[in-house]
Amino acid sequence: VQLQASGGGLVQAGDSLKLSCVASTRTFGSYGMGWFRQAPGKEREFVATISYRGAIIYYADPVKGRFTISRDNAKNTGYLQIDSLKPEDTALYYCAAKAYGASRDSKDYHYWGQGTLVTVSS
């Protein structure tokens, strides 16, 4: 499975972005999906995850209420809506896929996209 993340950019604090993650497989509906991010000089961290049918969703505490994860299995695409962006959200955002379930642990994911850069200016 190949994943292609897009939608990042340079924005101002308070702006919104919608990241997309397109999967190369028609069986995308069998995969749980996660979003992770890595800020400069920091380790990669969990952001959000959604199970294969969207029934289970988890968010990291710093993004709760501002980030919304979703998916459209018919389009083989996952999304991360980011509202009220803050400078501390600046990072390379990665999407990842695993069999079926949602997971906060990056070690559970088998497939990773190349990342899309989000830069938030104050």
VMD Tcl script that draws the C-alpha trace (Angstrom):
set ca {
  {0.00 0.00 0.00}
  {1.35 3.40 -0.96}
  {0.11 6.52 0.79}
  {0.31 10.02 -0.59}
  {-0.21 12.86 1.86}
  {-0.95 16.38 0.70}
  {-2.53 19.63 1.77}
  {0.18 21.16 3.91}
  {1.38 24.70 3.53}
  {2.42 27.95 5.14}
  {-0.44 29.50 7.08}
  {-1.02 32.00 9.85}
  {-2.07 31.19 13.38}
  {-5.82 30.73 13.54}
  {-6.10 29.48 9.96}
  {-7.36 26.07 8.89}
  {-5.98 23.35 6.66}
  {-7.31 20.04 5.42}
  {-4.75 17.32 4.86}
  {-5.50 14.41 2.58}
  {-4.00 10.94 2.40}
  {-4.72 8.93 -0.74}
  {-4.07 5.20 -0.66}
  {-3.05 3.19 -3.70}
  {-5.16 0.21 -2.74}
  {-8.85 -0.43 -3.44}
  {-9.00 -2.23 -0.11}
  {-8.40 0.99 1.83}
  {-11.61 0.21 3.69}
  {-9.80 -2.67 5.41}
  {-7.17 -0.43 6.96}
  {-7.11 1.68 10.03}
  {-5.44 5.02 9.50}
  {-3.41 7.32 11.64}
  {-1.88 10.75 11.43}
  {1.42 11.51 13.13}
  {3.62 14.58 13.11}
  {7.23 15.42 13.68}
  {8.28 18.93 14.61}
  {11.85 20.14 14.01}
  {14.17 18.66 16.60}
  {11.46 16.52 18.16}
  {10.36 12.93 17.96}
  {7.41 11.87 15.87}
  {4.18 11.97 17.85}
  {0.67 10.63 17.50}
  {-2.03 13.04 16.33}
  {-5.19 11.10 15.47}
  {-6.39 7.69 14.36}
  {-9.53 6.21 12.85}
  {-10.57 2.58 12.46}
  {-11.34 1.01 9.10}
  {-15.05 1.90 9.14}
  {-14.65 5.07 11.14}
  {-16.36 3.75 14.24}
  {-13.38 4.31 16.52}
  {-11.47 7.59 16.67}
  {-8.77 8.77 19.06}
  {-7.01 12.11 19.30}
  {-3.90 13.26 21.08}
  {-4.75 15.64 23.91}
  {-3.04 18.71 22.36}
  {-5.25 18.54 19.27}
  {-8.61 17.59 20.73}
  {-11.30 20.03 19.70}
  {-9.21 21.48 16.85}
  {-8.39 18.47 14.67}
  {-10.91 16.19 13.00}
  {-9.96 12.90 11.37}
  {-12.24 11.35 8.78}
  {-12.18 9.01 5.82}
  {-13.96 8.27 2.57}
  {-13.38 4.63 1.75}
  {-15.04 4.99 -1.64}
  {-12.29 7.46 -2.56}
  {-9.50 5.54 -0.80}
  {-8.76 8.74 1.06}
  {-8.33 9.83 4.64}
  {-8.45 13.40 5.90}
  {-7.24 15.52 8.77}
  {-9.07 18.81 9.21}
  {-7.00 21.21 11.26}
  {-8.66 24.30 12.67}
  {-7.37 27.13 14.85}
  {-3.79 26.38 13.89}
  {-1.08 27.31 16.36}
  {2.65 27.83 15.80}
  {3.28 24.70 17.85}
  {1.39 22.70 15.20}
  {4.29 23.32 12.82}
  {5.53 19.89 11.76}
  {5.81 17.33 9.03}
  {2.53 15.44 9.06}
  {2.52 11.77 8.12}
  {-0.37 9.46 7.38}
  {-0.06 5.76 8.06}
  {-2.14 2.62 7.60}
  {-2.52 -0.64 9.47}
  {-4.88 -3.58 9.34}
  {-8.41 -2.70 10.48}
  {-8.18 -1.07 13.84}
  {-7.23 2.33 15.18}
  {-4.01 2.73 17.14}
  {-2.08 5.49 18.86}
  {1.19 3.53 18.57}
  {3.29 4.21 15.50}
  {4.83 0.74 15.80}
  {1.47 -0.80 14.83}
  {1.50 0.80 11.39}
  {2.84 -1.02 8.38}
  {2.54 1.64 5.71}
  {3.61 5.28 5.78}
  {3.23 8.24 3.48}
  {6.01 10.69 2.73}
  {4.66 13.51 4.85}
  {3.27 16.95 4.15}
  {4.72 20.05 5.80}
  {2.55 22.38 7.84}
  {4.14 25.66 8.89}
  {2.21 28.05 11.10}
  {3.42 31.60 11.54}
  {2.43 33.68 14.55}
}
mol new
graphics top color blue
foreach p $ca { graphics top sphere $p radius 0.5 }
foreach p [lrange $ca 0 end-1] q [lrange $ca 1 end] { graphics top cylinder $p $q radius 0.2 }
display resetview
